[in-house]
Amino acid sequence: MLLKSYRPADLFDELIDANGQIRPYYQPVADRLFPLEPHELEQKVKNLELLFLKQGVTFTVYGDERGTERVFPFDPVPRLIPGSEWEVVEAGLIQRITALNLFLYDVYHEQKILKDKIIPAEVILGAAHYRPEFVGVQVPRDTYIHVCGTDLIRDRDGRYLVLEDNGRCPSGVSYVLENRMAMKRVFPQLFGSTGVRSVDTYPADLLATLQYIAPRQTAQPNCVLLTPGVHNSAYFEHSFLARQMGIEIVEGRDLLVLDGFVYMRTTRGLQQVDVIYRRIDDDFLDPKVFRKDSMLGVPGLVDAVRRGNVALANAIGTGVADDKVTYAYVPEMIKYYLGQDPILDQVPTYLAWREEDRNYILEHLPELVVKAANESGGYGMLIGPMATKEEVEEFRLKIIATPRNYIAQPVVYFSQHPTLVDGVLEGRHVDLRPFILCGETIKVLPGGLTRVALTRGSLVVNSSQGGGSKDTWVLAR
């Protein structure tokens, strides 16, 4: 029996409670999944990987000598979240994106939060992704972040903590949808014994979100997905979402700007574009305004945006909201704009630009996690307890040289979940990336992407760093 090899760790275990018992809501899964022999489960995993490969469910790893295209490693043991727990998470995420959008509108208009010294002005105005060119520019519906992926972890007490917000071009939702479809095909019997909330409406909800911000109020606004191209690490997701929404996927060369309007080249001539779901960072969007050497963007696009003739999801300038230094101030934003206490806590954060914090960081580097303010994917990060002396000293010099660019946090040994490793069920650390859509209403996809660190003891769950994923089941009340 698979469960015989499983050992709960001295932290929050998603499967086993403090009394050593299987949590009641996991029992139906345990009864059907764990009696399988290891070779039976491994064969099902191979079937899943073959299915993913045939359907092109891959991601790109840059600079890997073994080849760039890989199947995203998938673990067959699903993660379950009770409906009562999810209600709290969902409310916290809605509160958070509401505050972030109010913050973005404010800093690109009246800047009240800076004038009232809730957040030091230099922290925001000096951020790498703050776009002073867009101060005073109106965006449709006054909304900046339309699609957000907020990363959550669980601490030793099982509390959900916000680790970071991804408000520029968050990726991973395609794996949520593909994981669910694959699990239904390979383990159909599991779904009959549990009340799992569906994730199938996400493409339709995403399309409705895009249509809501269209400048032209027509019955069918013309929405497109702008991709950097087939060599981008998330190209599978770009093509998958465009196909699911029934919209065109385009590259910069497929679009042009005439008289302040954006058009798409088609075999039937030019078609006006109303909304662009862009999966390209600000720097590459328009060589006339940002990077002059960009071959990915559309010359004149920013002018069309400024005129209000085309809408971008997400809006230009959202990166200042997911700067890791800005992250430290989100609880203050929630209180300032909403007059509420945060529903979801976040990880305590030391800011290296503050002298007191910087001194503490430098004295305790081997005990802390240090992150660059604008890196992602597990890059630009030091995990002190697992780092060499040379790595610690390298980060010490970086922090001293550019303190604004670094934060530090205590190591949070987040929750573990049973994971199939070489035919044995072992505990591995997991996080969760729910996806939030902000359109006419705010919708949170039930569950999201559970990422798992497949290396024993590792806290790095990113696919580019050897992580995998699990299907995430939110249970009905």
N, C-alpha and C positions, 0 to 999 in steps of 0.2 A: 504494500500500500504506500502510495507516494508520501502521505502525510507523516509516516514514521520517521523520515529523515529530517523533517522540518524542526528547526529550533528557534523559538522566539528570542529576540535580542533584548538588551536592557534599554529599550526605547519603545515608542508607540508602535505596536504591531497591528496592522490593518486586519489580520485574520483572527489572532488569538488575543483574548482579553487578559486583564491582570490576574485572573484566577486560573489561567491556563486552559480556558475553554474556548471553543470556536464561537465567535460572535453569532448570535441567533440569525441575523440576516444573511450570513454566509452559509448557513447549514444546507440549504437546497443545492448550492453549487458544490459544496464539499461532498455531499451524498452522491452526486452524479459524476464529478470530475476526479476526485482523489482515489476512488477504487480502481481506476484504470492502471494498467501496468505501464512502467516508464516507456517501453518501446511503443506502446499504443499511442501515448500522448506525443512522443517524439515524431511518430509518423504523421500525426495530424498537423504538427508544426511544419513538417516538410511539405505537406499538402498546401498549407497556408502560404509558405514561401514560394512555392511553384505558382500558386494562384496570383500572388503579388507580382512575380516576375513576368508572367504572361500579360498582366494588365498594365505593366509599366509602372508599378507603384515603387518608385525608387527615389533616391536623393543623391546629390553629387557631393563628393568630398574633394576639396581642392588640394592639390599638392600631394596626393596619395599615389605612390608608385605602383600599387596593386590595381589601379584603375579607379576611375571616378564614380561610375554608376554602381550603386549598391541597393539591395533590398533593405528597407528599414527593418531592423530586427524586431520581431514581434513575439511577445510572450502570451501563451494561451490561457493563463490564469487571470480571469477578469477582476478588476477592482470594483468593489461595490460601495455605494454611498447611500445611506438611508435617506428617505424623503425629508425627514425632519431636519437632518443635518444640512441637506442641500438648500432648504428654504433660507437658512441663515446665510450660507455662502452666497446665494443668489441676491439676497437683499444687500449684502455688503458690497458685492460687485456693482450693482446698480447705483448704490450710493457713491461709490468711488469714481465711476466713469462720469457721473453727473458733476461731481466736484472738479474733475480734471477738465471737462469741457468748459465749465464756468471759468476756471483758471486760465485756460488758453484764450478764451474770448477777452478776458480782462487784460492779460499781459500784451495782447496785440491791439488793445484799445486804450482804456483809461488808466490801466496799471494801478488800480486802487490797492491791491494787496502789497505792492512794492512801496507805495506812498505811505501806507499805514505800518510799514516795517514788520509785517508778518513774516515776510521772506526778504532777506537782504537783496537789494536791487542788483548788486554785482553778481550774485549767484545765478540769476536768470539772464540778465543782459550779457553776461560773459559766457553763457553756455554755448557749446559747440554747435548745437542745432537750433539755437534761437535765430529767427530770421527777421532782422530789423526792416528788411525790404517790405514786409507784410504788415507792418503796423498800420492800422486804419483800414485795411482791406476787408471788405465784408465777405463772409462765406455763407453759403446757403444754409438757412435755418439756424444760423449762429452756432453750428456744430462743427467741431474740428476733427474729433476722433469718431469715426463711424464704425470701425472694426478694431477691437482691442483684444489682445491675449494677455491676461494677467496671470502670472505664475504664483502658485500657492504651494506651501509645504505644511506639514503638520509637525509640531514639536513633541517633546516627550509626553506631554499631557494630552496630546491629540488635538490641540487647538490648531485651527487653520490660520496661517500667517501669510501675508502678502510678501513675496520675495522681490518681485519687480513687475512693472507694467510695460507692455509692448504696444505702443501706440503709433508706430510708424507703418511698418508692413509686416504685421504678425503672421507667422506661418504655422502650419501643422494641422489645420482643420481637415484637410483632405484625408489625413491618416485616421482621424476620428471616424469619418464616414466609411472609409475603406475597411478599417478594422471591424466595424460593426457588421458590414455586409459579409465579410469573410467569416466572422464568428457564427453568424446565422447559418452559413452553408456547412461549416465543419462541425459545429456543436448545436444543431437545431433543438435538441432535447432540453438544453439548459434554459432556453428562453420560455419554455412552457411552464417552468416551475417558479419563475420569478416575475415580478411586475416591473419590467425595465422600461423606462421612458424612452421614447423614440428620439433619434437625432436626424431623422430623414428630412425634416422641413428646413434645414439650414440653408441649402441653396436658394429656395424660394424666399426665405426671410432675408437673405443677403441681397437678392435682386430687388426686393421691395424697399430695402434700405437705400440702395443706389437710386432707384426711381424717385424716391421721396425728395432727394436733393436736386433733381433736375431743374435747370433754369426755365426750360420750356415746359409748360404744363400741358403736355399732350397725353393722349391715351397710352402711347407706347414710347416713352423716351428712349433714345438710342444710347445704350450703355455698352462700353467695351472694357476689356481687361488689358492693361498695358504691362507687358512682360519685358525683361531685359533680353530674353531669347532662350534658346534650347540649352545653352550651356550654364544657365543659372541653376543653383543648387535646389531651388524650389520649383523648377519648371513643370514637373509633374503636377504639382498642386495648381499652378496657374491654368494649365490646360484642362485639368479635371474640373475646376470650379467654373471656368467659362463654358464648358460643355454642359455641366449640370444646370447652369442658369440659362442656357440657350442664347448666349451672347458671343460676340466675336472676340477672339484673342488677337491682339495686335502688338507689333513692335513699333518703335519710334518712326521707322521709315514708312510705316503704313499710314501715318497721320500727317497732315499739314495744316497750317494756319493761314487763313485768308481773311483779311479785313476784320481781324479780331475774333473769328469763329474757327472752331476746329472741325476738320473734315477727315473722313476715312476714305482711302482709295479702295474702290471695289471694281469688279468687272462691269458693273452697271453705272459707273461714274462715281462722283463724289457724294458721300452721304454725311450730313451734319452729325456730329457727336455731341451728346448732351452731358454724359457723365463718364468719367474715366476712373475705373477702379485700378489705381496704379500700384504696381508691385516693384517700383523703382524708387530709390531714395531721392530726397530733394536735390542733392548735388548733381544728379544726372538728368533731371527732368527737362531742362531748357538751357542749351549752351549759350544763349544770349544773356542769361541772367546768372547762372551758377557756373559750373565747370565748363570752360570753353572747349575742352577736348572731348566732351561727352558725345559718343556716337549712339547713345541709347535713347535720348530724349527727343523732344519736338521743338525746334526753334519757333519762338513766338508763343509757346503754350502759356507762359506766365502772364503775358499781356491779355490773352483770352480769359484767363482766370480772373485777373484784376477787373476786367470789364463785366464780369458776371455772365459770360456767354457759355461757360463750361464749368462743371463742378468736378472736383477731385475728391476721391475717398482713398485714403485720409487726406485732409487738407495739408497744404504746405506749412511747415513750422511746428508740427505736432511733436517732433523729436525733443523739444525742450521739456515736454511733460514726462518722458520716460528716461530722461537723464537721471543717473543714479544718485546724484546730489539732490535734484528736485524731489526724488522719491522720498527723501527723509522728511520733507515738509508736507506730504499729502495729508496726514492727520490734521495739521493746522489749516489746510485748505478746506477740509470737510467742515471744521468748526466755523471757519470764516464765512464761507459761502452758504452753508446749509444750516448753521446753528445746531449741529448735531455732533454727538460723539461717534467716532468710527465704529462700525459694526465689526469689521475685521481688523485685527491688530497687524502690525508688521514687525520685521526684525529690527531690533535696536541698531542704530547706525551712527558711526563716528565719522565726522567730516574732516578730512585732512587740511582743509583751508582754515579751520579754526585752530589757533595755536594750542589751546588746551587739548583738543582732540588729537591733533597731530603728535604732540608729545606722548600721549597715551599709546597711539598706534605704533610709534617708533619703538617704544619701550616693550610692547607686547606683540610684536610682529609674528613670532612663532606660534602664537595662540589664536590668531585672528584670520578671517577670510578678508582679503583685500581685493577690491574690484576697480577697474578703470571705469570712469563715469559713462563712457559711450561705447564700450565694447559689448558684444553679445556672443551667444553660442559657446560659452565656457572659455572664451579667449580673454586675455588681459586680466587674468585672475590668479591670485596666490592663495592656496589653502595652507595656512601656516603649519599646522601639526603634521602635514604630509609633505612639506617642502624641504629641500636640502638647504644647508647653510648658504650656499652660493645663490640660490633662488631668493632666499630671504634678503640677502644683502643687495641683490639686484633691485628688488622692489623698494628697499629702503632709499636707494639713490633716486629712483623714479619719483617717490613721494616727496622727497626733499626738493627735487627739481621743479615739479609741477603739482603742488598740493591740491589745487582746484580739481585736478583730474582723478582724484582717488577718494574712495570711501573704504571703511572697514567695518566688519560686523563680527560678532562672536560666532563661533562654529555652532550651527544648529544641526544636530544629528537627526535629520528628519525621518519620518516614519519608514518602516520597511514593509514589504509585501512579498508573499510567497511567489517565487519565480522559478521556472524550469531551467536548470543549468546542467548540461551534460547528463540528462536523464534523472537528475536529483532535484528535489524541491528545496530551495534555499531562500533565505531572506535577502532582499535587495532594496536599496533606498529608492523611493519614488517621489516625484512631485506631480503637480496637476496644472495644466494650462486650460482654463475655461475660456470660451470665446464669447465676447459680448458685442451685440449689434445695437447701434444707437441711430434709430430712424424716427419714424412717427411715434413709436414706443421703444423702450429698451428691452431687448430680449437676450437672455443668457442661454446658450446651448447646454442642455442638461448633461453634465459630466465634463466633457472636454478631453484633452489629450493627457493621459497619464504616461509620463516618461520614466524609464527605469534605468538605473545605473547597473549595467550587466557585470561590471567588474566588482568582485567582493570588496566591501569596505569603501568603495568609491562614492563620492557625493556628486559627481558630475554626470548628469543625465542626458546631456545634449547628444543628438545623433552624430554630429561631427566629431564628438569625443568618445564614441563607442557606446552610446546609450541605445536603448530600444523603447518599445511602447507596449501598452496594454489597452484593451477595450475597457472603457469606464462606464459602469452601469449606475445610473441614478434610479433608485427604486421609488415606485409610487407610494404615497402615504397609505 
